[in-house]
Amino acid sequence: MPNAAMTEKTDVVLIGAGIMSATLGALLRQLQPDWSISLFERLDAASAESSDPWNNAGTGHSALCELNYSPQNPDGSVDISKAIDINERFQVSRQFWSYAVENNVLGDPSRFINPIPHVSFVHGADNVDYLRKRYEALSRHPLFEGMEYIDSPDEFARRLPLMARGRDFSDPVALNWTDGGTDIDFGSLTKELLAYLGASGADLAFGHEVRDLSKQSDGSWLVKVRNLRTRETRTLISKFVFVGAGGGALPLLQKSGIKEIDGFGGFPVSGQFFRCTNPELIRQHEAKVYGKAAVGAPPMSVPHLDTRVIKGVPGLLFGPYAGWTPKFLKEGKLTDLFKSVKPNNLFSLLGVGVTELGLTKYLVSELLKSEAGKVDTLKEFIPRADGRDWELITAGQRVQVIRRKGAGGVLEFGTAVVAAADGSIAGLLGASPGASTGVTAMLDVMQRCFPTEYAGWTPKLKEMIPSLGVKLSEDQALFHEVWDWTSKTLNLTGGTDNTPRHAGVAANVEV
């Protein structure tokens, strides 16, 4: 046991200054204002990894446009169960953010969230047939009211002039269009939540790396932290630890030694985006348009042409282009993947290596693709794309979850909460939908790690999140109520009918 005089005590340690730690910290501060909170971030700024707005698409994942959440079954029908679940989770986030705005936890919502149409785009007869079936399945559901199906070239050109110009419409196209989508700057949102935490007395330490975690006999955690500037070490005793370190979460959970992390591995996937440098092109497109993933591609690699609003300035992204590096973080080390291989997850990793040959082939093809080849991919969305109007930027690093299954392992594309049985430590692994459904994930952490306190917190939580414990998909009246409340509070236009407000950016389009 370290020298007690040199050991700090805290109730909660948060590792990582991204959206997950910020969300959990803000929730706990509202629920338990007397608890002490210490946050440590190895970089010198908040939200500098996956939460940075240029490191993610900021879609506000609600399954309005992401086709991987509504797959087609072998019999031709469309399974919308995951889409409904993702949408439900995003509604929880909207409610918490609205409560936070009304209670001065967050400031002007336009700094982090803005309305933007969410659009699914396909071409080719078979894909058009699929999109029509998707529309028929989703548009009848309360959470997807107002979705439109568009297969007219003229209407396509009116709404998406940049994508229509130069397009050969003998190849049929179709859109699922929803005006009720959003663009989210998770970097700004994270910083505002952390500013609230800091102002309320939390200790926020940047340039500090958590080097070790060890369980004490009384159930608390000994946390060793190094100041990367001075090289000094801090030692803390904490009742609870949350590892919200993105790709760095797996190694830290492995260091903790909890049995719940046994069998877990991580597969890092990097990416790049084209960022538009031509203001005229940016003005001609106002939507988030998602297509279909290439065969063998992971869901996070679904191509999309995205309007972004960052610090009030519109932008335009296209991508992602998948790559590979053994780093678990954009600012990580080349040894990250190799150091994560342990006896308890070796067979999980080997099993995935055998079963995911399609992913391997896809990644190799992406790595070999030239910049000109990347422009050719962009032309599926913008037929007259010119590489001189775009710059290639490196996006955030994602570490996909590998979980033990039988004697081997399976690669999962999503997020997973890993918590010790005694609730003293928890962490979040995985990627998309990630930040968009972060509030639900953090509620899961609190329910699993603070079961006694959670019961007492429930009335306050229902004040923050009126739909808590209720499926909005099964209570249409409540959905309308919270949708209208959140739309008004977050300055998002329209009610539950999602009345189309997008009149097209340019009327005269040569197709």
N, C-alpha and C positions, 0 to 999 in steps of 0.2 A: 504494500500500500504506500503511495507517495506521501511525502511530508504534508500533513493536513494544513499547515500554515501557508503552504504554497499552492494549495489546490482550491480552485474556485468552485462554487456550487451554483447550479442552475436547475430549473425545473424541466426545461426543454432545450435541446440542441437541434438546430436545423442545419443540414449540410447542403450547400449549394444555394445560390441566389437567383434561381429561376422561378418560373411561374408556380411550380408545385409547392416549394418551400414558402413562397410569398403568400399563396392562398391558404395553406395550413396555418401559417403564423397569424394571418388576419382573422381567420375563423376562431382560433384559440384565444386571441386577444379579446374578441367580442364576447366569448363564452366564459373565459376565466381570466379577467383582467389582472388578478393578483399574481398570476404565474410569471416567473422570470423566464425570458427567452433569449438565447444566444444563437446567432447565425454566423456561419463561416463560409466564405467563398474564396477559392484559390486565385481567381482572377481579380483584377483591380476595379471591376465594374459589375453592376447587376445585369442580369439577363444577357450576358455576353456570349453564351453558347446557343442552345436550341431555342431559347426564348427570344433571341434577337430577331427583329422583324425581317431582316434580309436572310435569315437562316431557316425560315419556314414560310409557308404560303399564307398564313394568317386567315385560313378559310372560315373559321368558325364552323368546324365540322358538325353538321347537323343532318347529313345524309340527303340533303336536297339535290346535290349534284354529283356526289361521289359514287360511281357505278359499282365499285367493288363492295359496297354495302348492300347491294340488291342484285345478287347473282342470279343467273338463269339456271333453272333445274334441268336435268336430263330430259324431262317430259315437255320442256318448252315454257313452263310457268316461271314466274319470277318470285323469288323468296325475299320478302320485305321485312322479315323479323329483325334482322340486324339493323336495318335502316331505322325502324321504329325505336329500337333500344338506344341507338346513338342520338337520335333526335330528342328522346326523353332526357338523356343526360345533358345535352346542351341546354335544354330549357332550364335545368337546375342552375347552370352557370349564369344564364341571363338573369335569373331571379336574384342570385346572390349579388351580382354586379349592380343590379338596380337598387337593392337594399343598401349596398355600400355607397352608391351615389347619394341616396336620400339621407344617409347618416354621416356624410362627410368623411368617409373612409377613402372614397375616390372623388376626384374633381370632375371637370367637364368631360362627359362621356365621349365627345367627339375626338378627344385626344387618344382614345384607344379602340373605339368601335364606330363603324360607319355602315349605313345600308348600301348594299350592292346586290344586284341580281345573281343568283346561283343557277348555272346552266349546265345541263348534260348535253354533249354533242357526239353524234355518231354519223358515219357515212357508210354506204353499202346496204344492199337490200336486206340481208340477214340482220344487220345491226339495227336498221330502222325498225324492223319487225320487233326486235327485242325491246327497243326504247318505247314503242307503242304499248307493249304489254306492261312495261315498268310503269308507264304513266297511268294505265288503267288500274293497276294494283295500288299505286300510291295515292292518286288523286282522290280516291274515295275515302281515304283515311283522314281523320280530323287533323292530325299533325302536319299534313301535306296539302291542306286546302289551298286552292288558288294556283296550283301547278298547271302549267299550260303545255300542250303538245303542239309542236310546230313542224310541219314538213313542207311548207310553201317556200320556194326559193325567194320570192319577193319579200315575204315577211322575215325570212332569214337575213336578207340583205338590209332590210330596214333596221333590224335590231343589232346586227353584228356586221357593220359595213366593212371593217378591216378584214374580217374573215371571209367576206363574200367576194371582195374585189379579186377578179382573176380566177374565180373558182369554176370548175366544170360541173355544172349541176346535172349533167347526164348521169353522174354518180349520185344517187339519191342521198339526201341529208335529212336529219331530224334533230330536234331539240326538245328537252324537257326544261321549261323555263319557270323559275320561281322568283318573284320580286322580293320575297321576305328574307333574303340572305344577308350576310354581313361580312365585312372585312375587319379583322382584329389585329391591332398592333400589340402583340403579347409582350413586347419589350417595354412599351410605355405602361401597360397594365401592371407588369411586374414591378417596375420602378415606383409607381404610385402606391401599390400595396406595401412595398418595403419602406417607403417614406412614412407611411402611416405607422408601421411597426416601430421604426426608429423614433418617431415623435412620441410614441406611447411608452418609451422606455426600454425597448429591446436593444440588445447589444449586437450591432451589425459590424462584423470584422471582415474587410476585404483584404486580398493578398495574404490570406491565411489558409493553409491546407491541413485538413484533418489527416493525420498520419497513422493513427491506430485507434481501435475501439476494443475495449475488453470489459467483460461482464464481472461485476463485483459480487461478493457473497450476499449482499443485501438486495440484489436485483437491480441496482443502479449501474450506470455505465461510466467507465473511466475513458475520457476522450482526450487524446493528445493532439495538439494543434501546433503547427509551426508557422511563425511569421516569416513569409518568404522574402521580406526585405531585410529584416534585422537578424534572421535565423534564430530568434529566440523561440522557446517552446512554452506553450501554455497547457496546463492540465486542468481539466474540469471533471466534476462528478455531476452527472445528469440523471434525472429520474426517467427521462424519455429521450430517444434519439430518432429523428427522421432523416433518412438519406434521400434527398431530392436532387442528386447530383447528375442527373441525366445518364450519359454513358459511363460516368464514374461511379454509379451506384452499385453495380455488380461487384467490382473489386472491394469496395468498402464493406458490403454485406458479407462477402467471403471472409474478410478480416475479422468480422464480428464473431464468426464461428457458430452462428445459429444454425440449427439443423434444417430449418425451413429453406435455406438457400441451396442445400445439397441437390445436385442434379441440374441446377440452372447453369446455363451458359449464355454467351452473347455472340451475335454475328454482326460485325460492324458494316454499315453501308454508308458511303459518303455520296455527295451529290453536287451538281452544279446547276445554275440557272442562267438563262439569258435575261439580262436586264435591259430594257429599251432605253436608248439614249436620245431618241427623236421625239421631242414634245408633240409634234403634229400627230404621230402615230398613237401616242398615249391618249390624246384627246379623242381619237376615233374609236376607242374601245372602252366600254363601261360595263364590265361583267366579269365574273369568275366562271370560266368555261372549262369543264373537265371532260376528257375523252376516255377511251378504253385503254387499259394497260396492255402492253405487248405480251405475247405468249411467253410465259416463264418469268415475267417481271413481278417484283414484289408490289403489293398494293401502294406502298409509299412512292412508287415510281410512276403512278398514273399521270400522263401528260396533262398539263393544264395551262391555260393562258389567263393570267390573273391580274385584274386591277388591284393595286395596293394603294392605301392611303397611310403614309408615314409622316408624322409631324405635320399633318394637314396638307401634304403635297401628294397628288396622284402619281402613281408609277405603274409600270407594266412589267410583269415577269412571265417567262415561259420556261417550262421544265417539268420535273427535274431530269437531269441526265445522271444516271447512276454511275458511281465509281466504287473503288474499293481501297481501303487502307486498313492496316491492323490497329489503328488508333481507335480508342473508345470515345474520345472527345476531339473536337476540332483543334483544341490547344493541348491535345494529349500526347502520348509517347508511342513510338513504333513498337514497343514491347507490350502494350496493353493487352492485346489478344492472347499472346503467348503466356503472359503471367496469369491470365484468368483460367487457364487449363489446370484442373485439379483432378485428383483420382476420383472424386465423387461426380464429376461431370464429363469425364473423358468419353464414356460410351454414348452420352447424349450428343456430344459434338460429332463423334464418328458416325453415329446414326444419321444425323442431319446431312453430313457430307455425302452419304450414299443416296438419300431420298431426294435431295434438292439439286439434282443434276441440271434441271431446267433453269434454275436460278443461276447456277454456275455458268452455264452457256450464255445466259443473258448478260451477266456481268462482264464476261470476256468480250462479248460483242460491243458493249458500251465502252469499255476501256480502249478498244481499238478504233472507236469512231473518231474521225477527225473533226475539226471545227466546221468544215464545210459539210460534213455528214450531219452534224448537229443542226445546221441551218436547213438541210433537207427535211429533217424531222419537224422543224418549226413550220415548214411550208404545208404540212398537213392541216395546220390551223390557219396560217396566213400564206396563201398561195404565192403572193408576190414579195415574200420576205427577202430583205437584203441584209446580209450579215453586217454591213457597215452601220446599221441602225441599232445594233445590239452589242453588249459587252458580256463576256462570260464571267460569272462570279461563283465563288465556292460557297455552297450552302452549309448548313449545320450537319454534324455527324449524328447518325442514328444507330443504335445498337438493338437489333431485333432479339427478342427473347427466344432462347432455346430451352425447352422444358423436357424433363425425362418422361418417356413414354415406353412402358414395357422395358425391354432390354436396351433400347436405344433412346432416341430423342426426336422431338418434333419442333420445327421452326414456327413461331407464332408471330403474326403481324398485328400487334395491338399493345395494350398496356397491362401490366400485372402488378398488383400490390403484394409484396412479400412481408409478412409480419411474424415476429416471434410469438410463440404460444402464450407467453406471459404478457404480451402487449408492450414490452419495454422498448422495442425498436421496430421500425418498419421502414420500407423503402419502396420506390417505384421503379419498375423496369419497363423497357419497351419504347414504342414511338406512337405514331398516329393511332387514334384520334387525340391522344395526349392532352395538350393544353386546353383544347376546347371542352373537354369533359373533366377537367382537373378538379372542379368543385365536388363532383360526385366521387371521384377517386379519393379526395381528402376526407370526405364524409365516411367513406369506407374505412380509411385508416383510423379515424376517431372512434368509430363504432367497434372496431376490432381491438383497439389498443386502450380505450377508456370506457369499457362497458358499463361500469358503475356510474361514472360521471355523465355518460351519454344520456342516460335516462333523465337526469336532472336538466341536461342541456336542451332536451327536445322542445319545450315550449319556446325558448329563444330561437332555436333553429327553425321552427315553423313560422316565426315572425320574419326571419330572413328568407326562408324558402317555403312559401305557402303550400307548395305541392309535395312537401316532404312526406314520404310514405305512401303517396298516391300515384298511380299511373295516369298521366294526363291523357293517354290514348284511350282510357276507359272513363274519363270524366270530361266530356266536351265543354261543359259550362265552366269548369275550373280552368281548363286550358284557355278558353277565350278571355277569362278574367286576368290570368297572369300574363298572357300574351299582350293584351292591351296595356296593362300596367308597365311591363318591361319596355314595350315599344315607346311609350310616352316618356318614361324616366330616362331611357338611354337615347332619346331623340332619334328613334328609328320610325320611319313613316309607315302609316297604314295600320289597319286592324287585322283581325284574323282572316278576313277575306283575301289578304295579300293583293289588293287591287293593283293591277299593273300600272306603274308610274313611269316606265321606261319607254320613251317615245322614239328611240333611235337617235344615234349621235349624228348621223349624216343621212339625209334623205336621197341624195343623188349618188347612187353606187353603180358603177359599171361592172356587170357580172359576165 
